[in-house]
């Protein structure tokens, strides 16, 4: 499995157009973009909290 050439990319785009239609593709791309944005925002917000998970662990039991 090498790199995709122009013929393969054109074939993939044609199949996507046949499956979803021209009107549905912008809606799909908008949903995909907003999902990626939410994922990045959540990762950015959560990155400081996961750097040291045992630092402020209040759920751990002490014996």
N, C-alpha and C positions, 0 to 999 in steps of 0.2 A: 504494500500500500504506500504509494508515493504521494507526491503533491498533486493537487487537483489542477487539471489543465482547463483551458477555455471551454472545450467541448463538454467536459463533465459539469462545469459550473452552469453552462447554458441548459444542459439537460435537467439539472436539479431545479433551476428556476422555473423551467417549463412544467415540471411535475408539480411544483408547489402552486403555480398558477392554475393548473388543472384541478387540483384538489380543493383549493380554498377560494378561487375566484379573485378577480382584481379588486373588488370592493371590500373583501374581508381582510386582505393582507395588511392595510394600514392599521386596522383595529388590532390585529394580532401583534404588530410591531410596537404599537403604543402600549399594549398590556405587557409585553416583554420588557420594554424600556422602563416602565414604572416598577416592575418587579425587581429588575436589576438595581434600580435606584434605592428601593426600600431595603434590599439585601445589603448594599454598600453602607447605607446609613445605619442599619442595625449592627453591622460588623464594626463600624467606626465607634459607635456608642458603647459596644460591648468589649472592645479591645482592651481598655483599661481595667475592666472588671475581671478579665480572665488571665491577666498577666501573672498574678499570684493567687490562686484559688484558696489557699489555706491561711492567708493573711488575716482576714476578719471572718472566720468561719464560726458563726454563732450556733450552728446546728450540731456541731460535734459534741459528743458525750465525753465527760471527764470522769475518770474512775477514782 
